[in-house]
Amino acid sequence: MMNLLDEELQKAFARCKGLQILKIELPQSFEDSIVATQVEVQKTTMKELEQQAERIRQQTNVLVSEAAQKITVIDASASAQVYYLKQLAQATAKKNTLGIESWVYDQTRKVLNLTQDEFSDYIYLRSIQDNDEATLVVGIKDAIISVNPSN
């Protein structure tokens, strides 16, 4: 606008070095149109920001789901490892116990100078003797034993 004014003034050998507009009177329909346009721009900006916020919420939900899935996998893996190690420890303990028992039985058999069959009979009789509810009947042939559980 200032350039157009300057060009017209140059025809009259004058120059426009500055221009200040103090008041512009626009018809009400123009002002209403400008306000409506600005309102629409603000609505559009608001919708874009709402969409961006929703996108961020969805991305956050995806990250939370992925983290929960990883936690579940890690927890299951840890539980499986605990179970495996527990079973391995129990099996190793059982193996060691059986190995020591076997060694002790072998040493006992040698000290008592018994054969395998005699030692088996010895173990059998000891198990009866150690059982408080067992009764050993010796020297009776063709005996009929009646068991009456009192418990």
C-alpha positions in Angstrom: 0.0 0.0 0.0 2.8 2.3 0.9 4.6 1.5 -2.4 1.5 2.3 -4.5 1.1 5.6 -2.7 4.8 6.4 -3.2 4.5 5.7 -7.0 1.5 8.0 -7.3 3.3 10.7 -5.3 6.4 10.5 -7.5 4.3 11.6 -10.4 3.8 14.9 -8.5 7.5 14.9 -7.6 6.9 13.8 -3.9 7.9 10.8 -2.0 6.2 8.7 0.7 8.8 7.6 3.3 6.3 6.3 5.9 2.7 5.4 6.2 0.6 5.0 9.4 -3.0 3.9 9.2 -5.0 5.1 12.1 -8.3 3.6 11.4 -9.8 1.2 8.9 -13.5 1.0 8.6 -14.6 -2.3 7.2 -18.2 -3.3 6.7 -19.6 -5.5 9.5 -19.8 -8.5 7.1 -16.0 -8.3 6.5 -15.3 -8.2 10.2 -17.7 -11.1 10.8 -16.0 -13.0 8.1 -12.5 -12.3 9.5 -13.7 -13.4 13.0 -15.3 -16.5 11.6 -12.1 -17.4 9.7 -10.0 -16.9 12.9 -12.5 -19.0 14.9 -12.3 -21.8 12.3 -8.4 -21.6 12.3 -8.5 -21.9 16.1 -10.9 -24.9 15.9 -8.7 -26.6 13.3 -5.6 -26.0 15.5 -7.5 -27.3 18.5 -8.6 -30.5 16.6 -5.0 -31.1 15.5 -3.7 -30.7 19.0 -6.5 -33.1 20.3 -5.5 -35.6 17.6 -1.8 -35.3 18.6 -2.7 -35.8 22.3 -4.8 -38.9 21.4 -1.9 -40.2 19.3 0.5 -39.7 22.2 -2.0 -41.5 24.6 -2.3 -44.4 22.2 1.5 -44.6 21.8 1.8 -44.6 25.6 -0.8 -47.4 25.9 1.2 -49.4 23.4 4.4 -48.9 25.4 2.6 -49.9 28.6 1.2 -53.1 26.9 4.6 -54.0 25.5 6.2 -53.5 28.9 3.5 -55.6 30.6 4.1 -58.3 28.0 7.9 -58.2 28.7 7.3 -58.4 32.4 5.1 -61.5 31.9 7.7 -63.2 29.8 10.5 -62.4 32.2 8.3 -63.6 35.2 7.5 -66.8 33.4 11.1 -67.4 32.5 12.2 -66.7 36.0 9.6 -69.1 37.4 10.7 -71.8 35.0 14.3 -71.3 36.0 13.4 -71.5 39.7 11.4 -74.7 39.1 14.3 -76.2 37.1 16.9 -75.3 39.7 14.7 -76.5 42.6 14.1 -79.9 40.8 17.8 -80.1 40.0 18.7 -79.4 43.7 16.2 -82.0 44.9 17.5 -84.6 42.4 21.1 -83.9 43.3 20.3 -84.1 47.1 18.4 -87.4 46.5 21.3 -88.8 44.4 23.8 -87.8 47.1 21.6 -89.3 49.9 21.2 -92.6 48.0 24.9 -92.7 47.3 25.8 -92.2 50.9 23.1 -94.8 52.0 24.5 -97.3 49.6 28.1 -96.7 50.8 26.9 -97.0 54.5 25.0 -100.2 53.7 28.0 -101.6 51.9 30.3 -100.7 54.8 27.9 -102.2 57.4 27.6 -105.4 55.4 31.4 -105.7 55.3 31.8 -105.0 59.0 29.1 -107.6 59.9 30.6 -110.0 57.4 27.3 -110.8 55.7 26.4 -111.9 52.3 24.0 -109.9 50.1 21.0 -112.1 51.0 21.8 -112.1 54.7 22.2 -108.3 54.6 18.8 -108.0 52.8 17.2 -110.1 55.5 18.9 -107.9 58.2 17.6 -104.7 56.6 14.1 -106.2 56.4 14.1 -107.3 60.0 15.4 -103.9 61.1 12.6 -102.1 59.2 10.1 -104.3 61.1 11.8 -103.6 64.4 11.8 -99.8 63.7 8.1 -99.8 62.9 6.1 -99.3 66.1 2.9 -100.8 64.5 4.7 -104.0 63.2 4.7 -107.3 64.9 7.2 -110.1 64.2 6.0 -113.6 64.7 8.9 -116.1 64.8 8.9 -119.9 64.7 5.3 -120.5 63.9 4.5 -122.5 60.7 1.3 -122.0 58.8 0.2 -119.2 61.3 -3.0 -117.3 60.6 -2.6 -113.7 61.5 -5.6 -111.4 61.9 -5.0 -107.7 61.4 -7.5 -105.5 63.2 -6.7 -101.9 62.5 -7.6 -100.0 65.6 -6.9 -96.5 64.1 
